[in-house]
Amino acid sequence: MRMSTFLWFDGLAEQAADHYTGLIADSEVLGIQRAADGRATTVTFELAGQRYIAYNGGPQFAFTGALSMYVECDSQDEVDAVWAGLTDGGHEGPGGSLTDRFGVTWQVIPKALSDLLAGAEPDTAERILTAVHGMTKIDIRGLLAASGG
């Protein structure tokens, strides 16, 4: 058995897969199924080893913020690069969330957040989470300051 995330696009599946694989390390387009006229119908790709299927199904269904892609970044440089690429043509949201130009919602979260929260005293965790909720793109230095570290 194999699990994959299936993403329904309105004609932009190939562009989305190319964009995402260009931003996320260790990612690639694995295959493209095309209609007789050459248009991509289904694009299979991997982002950091996780398999996705992008389908050009038409305008019947739109993405909502109820489902989002979660990217855990190892450094502020990674957060900055992924954030810049995904917000290009999209828009920022609160607490590390954004919606990209294709309408897909993402959470761009530094690993430092879970590291700081692991075993944190309740008042420290509350300060950290309050800081996160006040940010758009998450800033690791701001998290460290909120933690008292």
C-alpha angles and dihedrals in degrees: 000000000000130000124211136168112244116210121194115212134179099234098312103090095114094046091048093049091048091048095048095045089051091056105039119067119240093022134132146165106253101188146341127213113205135198120236090268091056098254115139113250101173130015121191115200143158128228112197090334097313114119122229134179119210115197129191097220101151135247098309094100130038131193119255133193089250088089123039141174113244120213118185110200126202097213144015089254089059092047090050095048096045091043093051093048096046097043091050099112091357133079138253123246133189128288099012096316127126141164116229128218090270093056096254116138118224136189110212105193130171116230085231089075094063090040091055093045095048106103094350118153111254094252091049092048090050091052091049094048092046088054091050092051089053093054133076101196106026116247115205093205089056090051091050091049091050090050092053090242 
